[in-house]
Amino acid sequence: QVQLVESGGGLVQPGGSLRLSCAASKSVFSDSRMGWHRQAPGKQREFVAMITSDGYTDYGDSVKGRFTISRDNAKNTAYLQMDSLKPEDTAVYFCNAYRPASRVTNWGQGTQVTVSS
């Protein structure tokens, strides 16, 4: 069973930074496209960023230039570095792993990010 465990969320002031981590099962990480989505109260889940197994990245328009996604294949972990945070970045952030071979997406349980003064 694929397991994704997020960590690193919390409360930060506007303009601050946080780094989220997503640890995945070794058996799936290397073949998976890793990504992050977020969901704010009363809103639909929104694409944030993704990184393929060979390092190609893509970002949602609202986070381009502020967020950076990366992966460490030796640690089976994906990261989301979030800089210049804004109150509108407040949401639950979900990690996901998409395996092209099976076309299956697995999701983590989510981690809360709150940007407030």
WOJOGI-V599263 format. One record per residue. RES is the residue in one small letter. SS is DSSP state (~ for helix, > for strand, _ for the rest). Layout:
res ss
RES SS
RES SS
//
This chain:
res ss
q _
v _
q _
l >
v >
e >
s >
g _
g _
g >
l >
v >
q _
p _
g _
g _
s _
l >
r >
l >
s >
c >
a >
a >
s _
k ~
s ~
v ~
f ~
s _
d _
s >
r >
m >
g >
w >
h >
r >
q >
a _
p _
g _
k _
q _
r _
e >
f >
v >
a >
m >
i >
t _
s _
d _
g _
y _
t >
d >
y >
g _
d _
s _
v _
k _
g _
r _
f >
t >
i >
s >
r >
d >
n _
a _
k _
n _
t >
a >
y >
l >
q >
m >
d _
s _
l _
k _
p ~
e ~
d ~
t _
a >
v >
y >
f >
c >
n >
a >
y >
r >
p _
a _
s _
r _
v >
t >
n >
w >
g _
q _
g _
t >
q >
v >
t >
v >
s _
s _
//
